[in-house]
Amino acid sequence: RVTAALEKNTVRSGERVVRASEEGKASETHFRVLEHYRDATLLEAQPLTGRTHQIRVHAQVSGHAVAGDEKYGDREFNRHMRELGLRRLFLHASAIDLVLPDGRPLRVSAPLDPALTDFLEALPR
């Protein structure tokens, strides 16, 4: 459970960057371990709030950056993951729950991208 408050910032280039800050907005993400690998851990992230880059920044501040994250990740870890075959940010929205205007719940889900599935299958345990 990560509850670091998050604050949006704009750097000189105009790019938006989010950082953990006491002056930021309250946010909360629950993480759950799904699988351990030799060099990485597959997690499920459930954001309870909806802040910009929330999962990525909460993973970073907890010391476990998202693989392939060029903005908030660990450069050396990303290099190692590229050597193992990762070619993109390893972040996937597997499901989202919504409430329709008439009050009925709706769950939309999507399978993991085959490129990420293939990467996991090749990742040493």
Sequence and secondary structure as in RCSB ss.txt:
>XXXX:A:sequence
RVTAALEKNTVRSGERVVRASEEGKASETHFRVLEHYRDATLLEAQPLTGRTHQIRVHAQVSGHAVAGDEKYGDR
EFNRHMRELGLRRLFLHASAIDLVLPDGRPLRVSAPLDPALTDFLEALPR
>XXXX:A:secstr
 B   EEEEE TTS EEEEE TTSB   EEEEEEEE SS EEEEEEESS  TTHHHHHHHHTT   TT TTTS H
HHHHHHHHTT  S      EEEEE TTS EEEEE    HHHHHHHHHS  
